[in-house]
Amino acid sequence: MNKIILYQIFTRLFGNDNTQCIPNGSIEQNGCGKFAHFTPEALEAIKEMGVTHVWYTGVIEHATQTDYSAQGIRPDHKATVKGQAGSPYAIKDYYDVDPDLATSVPNRMKEFAQLVKRTHQAGLKMIIDFVPNHVARCYHSDAKPKNVVDLGEKDDTTLFYSPKNNFYYLPGTTLGGEVDWQDYTECPARATGNNRFDAYPSRNDWYETVKLNYGVNYLEGERSDFYPFPSTWLKMRDILLFWAKKGVDGFRCDMAEMVPFQFWGWVIPIIKEKYPHIIFIAEVYNTWEYYNYVKHGKFDYLYDKVGLYDTLIGVIRHQQSATDITRCWQNLGELRSHMLHFMENHDEQRLASDFIVGHGRPALPAMLVSATIDTCPTMIYFGQELGERGMDQEGFSGRDGRTTIFDYWSVDTLRRWHDGGTFSGRELNDGERDLKASYSRLLHIARDERAIVEGDFFDLMYANPFTADFNPHRHYAFLRKYEGELLLIVANFDAHDTDVKVHIPTHAFDYFKLPTLYSIEATELLTGTRSKLTLNPNQPIAMKLPGYSGVIFKIELNIEQ
């Protein structure tokens, strides 16, 4: 058994080597990554980093300003699309893949099937997005199976709400607000994806999307009608089964908390009964809903954003103390193993951007803690391991420290790593190669070490208050143990190499049933160096912590010293 190491890739950007990069440029000007760019060589290069699962972001067909009408795909009105390429979270057809990603548009589903096969042949699992809460305003399925009724096709548009409707309608209104809708007309207007239940969305709303109706009447105190099952429940079940049959290994469910957990608790067991290997990951930010979405909604994993991610960002930016990390795991209780840890994703600013810490290395201690503190999965976002800064001004997204999800573009660090499909890394600079090697070492350790994959945890912060030899605001220390293997993990959030002494209290010795040993050999896993340590509650362990890094000492307790 290995720990899940998830590599999120924004699919249309990964293999694009076009260097033109014109702001607001078309697909003809700026190019686009394809399914075909995920060659066996590319997938092997990803796997070599320690990755077990690949999340291909933006696979299902979404709204775009690119015209594919010649291929029989209904075009979208440009006023309803953000950016030239469009948002991958404004789904246009749940039963099709994004034509941008195909080398041959008529063969796009066949090319996707080949990608599934190549991913599995590489020894990797495939995750795709499922976007359940909203769809593109111009939603229309050109590829739906025979006898499938399209979303909204049989809705009664005279009603704000009916459990038989797929959308929420605002009778007697025409879509307006701050957005220039040009000649696009929607009458009656439909509720906007971010729960805007009026006809006047702002530019800051998810104006390009419409909210799906899961049987909740928001005009009557969120009254629910879940039985008999609402129309949207049945349609979404069939869509999940459709993609599961294609061979995917899991779904990252966008804004899952905006869909009632009762739906998830009904649909996930149905999918898993037929495809037991499939995992479900929920984007959930409301901590008071965590229990509902795990215990009642049956999700395998939830985003740990407002807990560990936010705290670690605060620590690396010198806005919070490392002692706050303890509060994160204490607040989760029995849900700890159900979280997904990350330090980047498509929604967040790049660690190396000017908005966070300016380059990739200061974030390494945060990644060390994120990857090793729990048994739950760890995720990185493509380019994170290269120190990608996300400081381009691509078009719709602007210079915001994020890699665009709306524009046709290419990513400088990825292009140089790609190196014409060889993934040689020759074009990377020394700092980028070193950072990538650091990530690879860490991810392999997190994936393979039994003490991290399924071991117990002991926080050492209470036993190491502020002294001349330990700074709890800039250092974080804990133990992981599995059978006869003990890991001592210490992170250094400071820029400077530091001499540190870490106390292991008597309670830890009792909890783990540790022997007292005055000399035991340990291997520092990040460097491979071996040294002698003293395992004694009365004598601290002295070590030198590299700046912006840390140590993972492995002690084999069952080996005679």
Number of C-alpha atoms within 10 A of each C-alpha: 8 16 24 22 25 25 26 22 19 22 23 28 25 24 26 23 22 18 14 12 20 15 19 21 19 19 17 9 16 20 22 25 24 22 23 16 20 19 17 15 15 19 20 18 18 21 20 13 20 22 26 21 24 23 24 20 20 23 24 24 21 27 33 29 19 17 11 15 10 8 10 11 15 17 17 22 17 19 17 23 23 22 24 21 26 24 21 24 27 29 30 27 24 26 19 20 21 23 23 25 24 21 16 13 17 12 11 19 18 13 20 21 15 14 19 20 16 17 23 17 13 18 13 21 21 22 26 20 19 27 20 24 23 27 26 28 24 22 22 23 20 15 14 15 11 6 6 11 12 17 21 18 10 11 18 16 19 11 14 19 22 21 23 19 24 25 28 30 27 21 15 10 15 16 19 16 14 12 17 11 15 10 9 11 12 15 14 19 22 27 26 27 23 17 17 17 20 18 22 20 21 13 12 8 16 20 25 25 27 27 25 25 25 29 28 21 17 15 10 9 8 10 11 14 15 16 8 9 15 20 20 22 20 13 15 19 17 15 16 20 16 14 19 18 12 13 17 21 24 24 21 22 20 19 18 23 20 18 18 18 20 15 21 22 18 16 20 20 15 15 18 15 10 12 17 12 11 20 18 19 22 25 18 22 17 10 15 9 12 24 15 17 23 20 13 15 23 19 25 19 25 27 21 25 22 13 19 25 22 15 23 27 18 16 24 24 16 15 11 17 20 26 20 18 22 17 13 19 17 10 12 17 9 10 16 19 16 21 25 28 28 21 26 21 19 16 10 14 20 29 27 22 21 15 16 19 18 17 17 23 24 22 25 25 27 27 25 23 21 23 27 28 24 26 26 24 25 24 24 22 20 25 24 25 22 24 23 25 26 25 19 21 18 24 19 17 19 16 15 18 23 24 30 28 25 21 30 30 33 26 23 19 23 22 22 18 21 24 17 12 16 13 18 13 18 13 15 20 12 11 14 21 18 15 18 21 15 19 22 20 16 21 27 18 21 27 23 15 21 22 24 26 24 18 18 19 20 17 18 21 22 13 15 20 16 13 10 9 16 20 22 19 18 20 24 28 28 21 24 27 22 17 13 13 17 24 27 21 22 24 25 31 29 21 13 12 14 17 13 20 19 22 22 25 17 14 12 17 15 10 10 18 10 15 11 13 13 11 13 17 17 22 19 18 17 18 12 11 10 13 12 13 19 17 20 19 16 12 14 18 17 14 15 13 21 18 18 21 24 25 23 26 24 21 21 17 17 9 10 7 9
